[in-house]
Amino acid sequence: MAEVLDTEAVRTGLDGLDGWTGDPAGIGRTVELPGFRDVIDVVDRVAVVAEELDHHPDIDIRWRTVTFRCATHSVGGVTRRDIELARRIDEIVRGAA
């Protein structure tokens, strides 16, 4: 079973990732894109990655913004899987900008 990362490990894991914040309970990022269709396209691409990793973020869509939140619910906090998912989400968002 995956281990919950401590505060320092979460901070280190988020270094170099754009706009992600959080603590051992969860990490998140809000992205603003040019339009609603752009948001939906990003969410569609994130869905493919989430299925591939078998690890799914919480997603909140608001017109031109989307918020991603990651935590491994089965262990009650952030694990390396969440950091990897955040990294992959960053790649998708960079490609959409």
C-alpha positions in Angstrom: 0.0 0.0 0.0 1.2 3.5 -0.8 2.4 5.8 2.0 1.2 9.3 2.6 4.0 11.8 2.0 5.1 14.1 4.7 5.0 17.9 4.3 8.6 18.1 3.1 8.1 15.3 0.5 5.0 17.0 -0.8 6.8 20.3 -1.1 9.7 18.6 -2.9 7.4 16.7 -5.2 5.6 19.9 -6.2 8.9 21.8 -6.9 9.0 22.5 -10.6 5.2 22.0 -11.1 3.3 25.1 -12.1 0.8 26.4 -9.7 0.4 23.4 -7.5 -0.1 23.9 -3.7 -1.0 21.6 -0.9 0.0 19.5 2.0 -0.1 15.8 3.0 -3.9 15.9 2.9 -4.2 16.9 -0.7 -2.7 19.0 -3.6 -4.4 21.2 -6.1 -4.1 23.5 -9.0 -6.5 25.9 -10.7 -6.0 26.7 -14.4 -7.6 29.4 -16.4 -7.8 28.8 -20.2 -9.1 30.9 -23.1 -12.6 29.3 -23.2 -14.9 26.6 -22.0 -14.1 24.3 -24.9 -10.4 24.6 -24.0 -11.2 23.5 -20.4 -13.2 20.5 -21.7 -10.4 19.5 -24.0 -7.9 19.5 -21.1 -10.2 17.6 -18.9 -10.7 15.0 -21.7 -7.0 14.6 -22.0 -6.6 14.3 -18.2 -9.3 11.6 -18.2 -7.2 9.5 -20.6 -4.1 9.8 -18.4 -6.1 9.1 -15.2 -7.5 5.9 -16.7 -4.0 4.9 -17.8 -2.6 5.5 -14.3 -5.7 4.1 -12.6 -5.6 7.2 -10.4 -8.3 9.9 -10.8 -8.2 13.5 -9.7 -11.2 15.5 -8.4 -12.1 18.0 -11.1 -14.2 21.2 -10.8 -15.1 23.0 -14.0 -16.2 26.7 -14.0 -16.5 28.3 -17.4 -12.9 29.1 -18.3 -11.3 27.6 -15.2 -10.7 24.1 -14.0 -9.4 23.0 -10.6 -7.7 19.7 -10.1 -7.3 18.2 -6.7 -5.3 15.0 -6.0 -5.2 12.7 -3.0 -5.1 9.0 -2.6 -8.4 8.4 -0.8 -7.6 4.8 0.2 -4.7 6.1 2.4 -6.0 9.5 3.3 -3.5 11.8 1.7 -0.9 12.5 -0.9 1.2 9.7 -2.3 3.8 9.5 -5.1 0.9 8.6 -7.4 -0.6 12.0 -6.8 2.6 13.8 -7.6 3.0 11.8 -10.8 -0.6 12.6 -11.8 0.1 16.3 -11.1 3.2 16.1 -13.3 1.1 14.6 -16.1 -1.6 17.2 -15.7 1.0 19.9 -16.0 2.2 18.4 -19.3 -1.4 18.5 -20.6 -2.0 22.1 -19.5 1.3 23.3 -21.0 0.3 21.7 -24.3 -3.0 23.5 -24.2 -1.6 27.0 -23.5 
